[in-house]
Amino acid sequence: MELPRRKRARKNQYDKELYPQGILDIIEADYPDRYVNLSDDLETLFSEEEWIDILTKSRLSHEQLIKLKKQGKRNIK
């Protein structure tokens, strides 16, 4: 049985709040055309500025999770 659309949307939002974005999540969202073509040689796919942007977004996502955890708003282990 499939959940109603509204309930699924809430669960997806909760998952986004619960788990910080990883580097590959950010690459998939910001550079979908390159994400498909990822290979072992990641460093040549993006410029230095793009890597800094990717790493900064990932770090901010982790910082937000840490703040929520410290405030006790989420029961995160």
Secondary structure, DSSP 4 states (H G I P E B T S, - for coil): -PPPHHHHHHHHHHHHHHSPPPHHHHHHHH-HHHHTT--S-GGGTS-HHHHHHHHHHHHHHHHHHHHHHHHT-S---
